[in-house]
């Protein structure tokens, strides 16, 4: 089975990987964007209550997708057991609760459960055994999965959903590409790297971040932009070899701060490269590089 998620986000952080090295070589200067981001960023609105940070991030991504398309179960939640009808029934029920339930706590529990399914696929059974163990024991049910979220997780997800519905969702108009994959990352024999973005809206590629900035001397957590966050978005755009999504802007929604920051793609590449950047040519270079990596 091919794994379609998670690896690009890791590879861009590592300068020893081919894509990590390519991005750092061609886009060495993130400081201008970081300065712009700092000027635009807001104050922290939703602090952590102690819930697992990784699962919170995955759950918020799923919540946004299901608010935008309530009847479209994210493939990343289904793919763990592609031929198990019982598994798909439970996952579809959970997705329906996220998208349609008026009970915000129930929807939050459902999103947490879906995020556990996504995490089990991304990490593998050895690192995330809960869902596989429940499936193999016959205990994978809607009720069992709804029990997995503790009070901290529920409270965080309710608050994060409300903030995204206030500050992100109203600014987005369809059509939406939710959980898009790219020419070099689509499931199948031509896949060269695993990569699934959060969403693309009218040429705007958005990554949803739930990370907390470190505290400063005053004990506050002013939002900050990491270079790796920009590299991840540029990596997605470079993998879109055929320009299927017509990406012309990239953006980050900082979910705990409630801010959406976006830039024209050509502005990002020119600022970070220090020159007028030929993006189609770069896509060709990355395409050839990935073919060589697979050889």
VEXDREN-2710 file (C-alpha; in Angstrom, 1 decimal):
% VEXDREN-2710
k/r/px/py/pz
1/UNK/0.0/0.0/0.0
2/UNK/1.2/3.5/-0.8
3/UNK/1.3/6.1/2.0
4/UNK/-0.1/9.4/0.7
5/UNK/0.4/11.7/3.6
6/UNK/3.0/13.1/5.9
7/UNK/6.3/12.6/4.3
8/UNK/6.7/16.0/2.5
9/UNK/6.1/17.8/5.8
10/UNK/9.0/15.8/7.2
11/UNK/11.4/16.0/4.2
12/UNK/11.2/19.8/3.9
13/UNK/12.6/20.1/7.4
14/UNK/15.6/18.0/6.6
15/UNK/18.3/19.7/4.5
16/UNK/19.8/16.3/3.6
17/UNK/16.7/15.2/1.6
18/UNK/16.6/16.2/-2.0
19/UNK/13.5/18.4/-1.6
20/UNK/14.8/19.9/1.6
21/UNK/18.1/20.8/-0.1
22/UNK/16.4/22.1/-3.2
23/UNK/14.2/24.5/-1.3
24/UNK/17.0/25.8/0.9
25/UNK/19.3/26.3/-2.1
26/UNK/16.8/28.1/-4.2
27/UNK/14.9/30.0/-1.4
28/UNK/17.5/30.8/1.2
29/UNK/16.0/34.0/2.6
30/UNK/12.8/33.7/4.6
31/UNK/13.4/36.8/6.7
32/UNK/11.4/39.3/4.6
33/UNK/8.3/37.0/4.8
34/UNK/8.8/36.5/8.5
35/UNK/8.9/40.2/9.0
36/UNK/5.7/40.7/7.1
37/UNK/4.1/37.9/8.9
38/UNK/5.0/39.3/12.3
39/UNK/3.5/42.7/11.4
40/UNK/0.3/41.0/10.3
41/UNK/-0.1/38.5/13.1
42/UNK/-2.5/38.8/16.0
43/UNK/-2.5/37.9/19.6
44/UNK/-2.9/34.4/20.9
45/UNK/-6.7/33.6/21.2
46/UNK/-6.8/29.9/22.1
47/UNK/-4.0/28.4/24.3
48/UNK/-3.3/24.7/24.7
49/UNK/-5.2/23.0/27.4
50/UNK/-2.9/20.0/27.3
51/UNK/-4.5/17.9/24.5
52/UNK/-2.1/16.0/22.1
53/UNK/-0.9/18.8/19.8
54/UNK/-0.5/16.7/16.8
55/UNK/-4.0/15.2/17.0
56/UNK/-5.4/18.7/17.6
57/UNK/-3.8/19.9/14.4
58/UNK/-5.1/17.0/12.4
59/UNK/-8.6/17.4/13.8
60/UNK/-8.8/21.1/13.1
61/UNK/-7.8/20.4/9.4
62/UNK/-10.6/17.8/9.2
63/UNK/-13.1/20.2/10.9
64/UNK/-12.5/22.9/8.3
65/UNK/-12.8/20.4/5.4
66/UNK/-16.1/19.1/6.8
67/UNK/-17.5/22.6/7.5
68/UNK/-16.8/23.4/3.8
69/UNK/-18.0/20.1/2.4
70/UNK/-20.2/18.3/5.1
71/UNK/-20.9/15.3/2.9
72/UNK/-17.3/14.6/1.7
73/UNK/-15.5/12.2/4.1
74/UNK/-11.8/13.0/3.9
75/UNK/-10.0/10.2/2.1
76/UNK/-7.1/10.4/4.6
77/UNK/-9.5/9.1/7.3
78/UNK/-10.8/6.2/5.1
79/UNK/-7.5/5.0/3.6
80/UNK/-6.3/2.9/6.6
81/UNK/-8.6/0.1/5.7
82/UNK/-9.7/0.7/2.0
83/UNK/-11.7/-2.6/1.7
84/UNK/-13.2/-2.8/5.2
85/UNK/-16.9/-1.9/5.0
86/UNK/-17.4/-1.7/8.8
87/UNK/-14.5/0.6/9.1
88/UNK/-15.8/2.9/6.4
89/UNK/-19.3/2.9/7.9
90/UNK/-18.0/4.1/11.2
91/UNK/-15.7/6.7/9.7
92/UNK/-18.5/8.0/7.5
93/UNK/-20.8/8.3/10.5
94/UNK/-18.1/10.2/12.4
95/UNK/-17.5/12.6/9.5
96/UNK/-21.3/13.2/9.2
97/UNK/-21.4/14.2/12.9
98/UNK/-18.6/16.7/12.3
99/UNK/-20.2/18.2/9.3
100/UNK/-23.9/18.1/10.4
101/UNK/-24.3/17.9/14.2
102/UNK/-25.5/21.0/16.0
103/UNK/-23.9/19.6/19.2
104/UNK/-20.5/21.2/19.2
105/UNK/-19.0/18.8/21.8
106/UNK/-20.3/15.8/19.9
107/UNK/-18.8/17.2/16.7
108/UNK/-15.5/17.8/18.5
109/UNK/-15.4/14.2/19.8
110/UNK/-16.1/13.0/16.2
111/UNK/-13.3/15.1/14.8
112/UNK/-10.9/13.8/17.4
113/UNK/-11.8/10.3/16.5
114/UNK/-11.3/10.9/12.8
115/UNK/-8.0/12.5/13.5
116/UNK/-6.9/9.3/15.3
117/UNK/-7.8/7.3/12.1
118/UNK/-5.7/9.7/10.0
119/UNK/-2.8/9.5/12.5
120/UNK/-2.9/5.7/12.5
121/UNK/-2.5/5.6/8.7
122/UNK/0.3/8.2/8.7
123/UNK/2.3/6.8/11.6
124/UNK/1.5/3.1/11.1
125/UNK/0.2/0.5/13.6
126/UNK/3.5/0.3/15.5
127/UNK/3.3/3.9/16.5
128/UNK/-0.4/4.5/16.6
129/UNK/-1.9/1.1/17.6
130/UNK/-5.3/2.2/19.0
131/UNK/-7.4/2.2/15.9
132/UNK/-5.9/-1.0/14.4
133/UNK/-6.3/-2.8/17.7
134/UNK/-10.0/-1.7/17.9
135/UNK/-10.6/-2.8/14.3
136/UNK/-9.0/-6.2/14.8
137/UNK/-10.8/-6.8/18.1
138/UNK/-14.2/-5.9/16.6
139/UNK/-14.5/-2.9/19.0
140/UNK/-14.2/-0.2/16.3
141/UNK/-17.6/1.5/16.7
142/UNK/-18.9/5.1/16.7
143/UNK/-19.5/5.0/20.4
144/UNK/-16.0/3.6/21.2
145/UNK/-14.3/6.2/19.1
146/UNK/-16.4/9.1/20.6
147/UNK/-15.0/8.1/24.0
148/UNK/-11.4/8.7/23.0
149/UNK/-11.4/12.5/23.4
150/UNK/-10.8/13.9/26.9
151/UNK/-12.3/17.2/28.1
152/UNK/-9.2/19.2/27.2
153/UNK/-9.4/17.9/23.6
154/UNK/-13.1/18.7/23.3
155/UNK/-12.7/22.2/24.7
156/UNK/-9.8/23.1/22.4
157/UNK/-11.6/21.8/19.3
158/UNK/-14.8/23.6/20.1
159/UNK/-13.0/26.8/20.5
160/UNK/-10.8/26.3/17.5
161/UNK/-13.8/25.5/15.3
162/UNK/-15.6/28.6/16.5
163/UNK/-12.6/30.8/15.7
164/UNK/-12.1/29.3/12.2
165/UNK/-15.8/29.8/11.5
166/UNK/-15.5/33.4/12.5
167/UNK/-12.2/34.3/10.9
168/UNK/-11.4/31.8/8.1
169/UNK/-14.5/30.1/6.7
170/UNK/-16.4/33.4/5.7
171/UNK/-13.4/34.4/3.5
172/UNK/-13.4/31.2/1.4
173/UNK/-15.6/30.7/-1.6
174/UNK/-15.7/27.5/-3.6
175/UNK/-15.0/25.5/-5.5
176/UNK/-12.7/23.8/-3.0
177/UNK/-10.0/21.3/-3.4
178/UNK/-9.8/19.6/0.0
179/UNK/-6.9/17.4/0.9
180/UNK/-5.4/17.8/-2.6
181/UNK/-2.6/15.6/-3.8
182/UNK/-0.3/16.4/-6.7
183/UNK/1.3/14.9/-9.8
184/UNK/4.2/13.6/-7.9
185/UNK/2.2/12.5/-4.8
186/UNK/-1.0/10.9/-6.1
187/UNK/-1.6/7.4/-4.8
188/UNK/-0.2/4.8/-7.4
189/UNK/2.9/3.7/-9.2
190/UNK/3.9/7.2/-10.3
191/UNK/4.0/8.5/-6.7
192/UNK/7.5/9.8/-5.8
193/UNK/6.8/11.5/-2.5
194/UNK/3.9/11.4/0.0
195/UNK/2.1/14.8/0.2
196/UNK/-1.4/15.9/0.9
197/UNK/-2.1/19.6/1.4
198/UNK/-4.9/21.0/3.5
199/UNK/-6.9/22.9/1.0
200/UNK/-6.8/25.0/-2.2
201/UNK/-9.4/27.7/-2.8
202/UNK/-9.4/29.6/-6.1
203/UNK/-5.7/29.3/-6.6
204/UNK/-4.9/30.0/-2.9
205/UNK/-3.0/27.1/-1.3
206/UNK/-3.7/27.2/2.5
207/UNK/-1.9/25.4/5.3
208/UNK/-3.7/25.3/8.6
209/UNK/-1.4/25.6/11.6
210/UNK/-2.3/25.0/15.3
211/UNK/1.2/25.4/16.6
212/UNK/2.0/27.7/19.6
213/UNK/4.8/30.2/19.4
214/UNK/7.4/30.0/22.2
215/UNK/7.0/32.4/25.1
216/UNK/9.0/35.7/25.0
217/UNK/10.5/37.4/28.0
218/UNK/7.2/38.9/28.9
219/UNK/5.6/35.5/29.0
220/UNK/3.6/36.1/25.9
221/UNK/3.4/33.9/22.7
222/UNK/3.5/36.3/19.7
223/UNK/2.9/34.4/16.5
224/UNK/5.9/33.6/14.4
225/UNK/6.5/32.2/10.9
226/UNK/8.9/29.3/10.6
227/UNK/10.8/28.9/7.3
228/UNK/9.8/25.3/7.2
229/UNK/6.1/26.3/7.0
230/UNK/6.9/28.3/3.8
231/UNK/9.0/25.5/2.4
232/UNK/6.1/23.1/2.9
233/UNK/3.8/25.2/0.9
234/UNK/6.4/25.8/-1.8
235/UNK/7.0/22.1/-1.9
236/UNK/3.3/21.4/-2.6
237/UNK/3.2/24.0/-5.3
238/UNK/6.4/22.5/-6.9
239/UNK/4.8/19.0/-6.9
240/UNK/1.9/20.3/-9.0
241/UNK/3.9/19.6/-12.2
242/UNK/0.9/19.9/-14.5
243/UNK/-0.4/23.1/-12.8
244/UNK/-3.7/21.3/-12.1
245/UNK/-4.7/23.7/-9.3
246/UNK/-3.4/27.0/-10.9
247/UNK/-1.8/27.9/-7.6
248/UNK/-1.0/31.6/-7.6
249/UNK/-1.0/32.4/-3.9
250/UNK/0.0/30.6/-0.7
251/UNK/-1.3/31.3/2.8
252/UNK/-1.2/30.2/6.4
253/UNK/-4.2/30.1/8.7
254/UNK/-2.8/30.3/12.2
255/UNK/-5.7/28.6/13.9
256/UNK/-4.9/29.6/17.5
257/UNK/-4.4/33.2/16.6
258/UNK/-7.2/33.4/14.1
259/UNK/-5.2/35.0/11.3
260/UNK/-5.0/34.2/7.6
261/UNK/-1.9/35.5/6.0
262/UNK/-1.4/35.1/2.2
263/UNK/1.1/36.2/-0.4
264/UNK/1.2/36.0/-4.2
265/UNK/3.4/33.0/-5.1
266/UNK/5.6/35.1/-7.4
267/UNK/6.3/37.5/-4.5
268/UNK/7.3/34.7/-2.2
269/UNK/9.7/33.2/-4.7
270/UNK/11.3/36.5/-5.7
271/UNK/11.7/37.6/-2.0
272/UNK/13.2/34.3/-0.9
273/UNK/15.3/33.7/-3.9
274/UNK/16.5/37.3/-4.4
275/UNK/15.7/37.2/-8.1
276/UNK/12.8/36.8/-10.6
277/UNK/12.1/33.1/-10.2
278/UNK/11.0/30.8/-13.0
279/UNK/8.5/28.6/-11.3
280/UNK/7.5/26.4/-14.3
281/UNK/11.2/25.6/-14.8
282/UNK/11.6/24.8/-11.1
283/UNK/8.7/22.3/-11.4
284/UNK/10.5/20.6/-14.2
285/UNK/13.7/20.4/-12.2
286/UNK/11.8/18.9/-9.2
287/UNK/10.1/16.4/-11.5
288/UNK/13.4/15.3/-12.9
289/UNK/15.0/15.2/-9.5
290/UNK/12.2/13.0/-8.2
291/UNK/12.5/10.6/-11.1
292/UNK/16.2/10.3/-10.3
293/UNK/15.5/9.7/-6.6
294/UNK/13.2/6.8/-7.6
295/UNK/15.7/5.2/-10.0
END
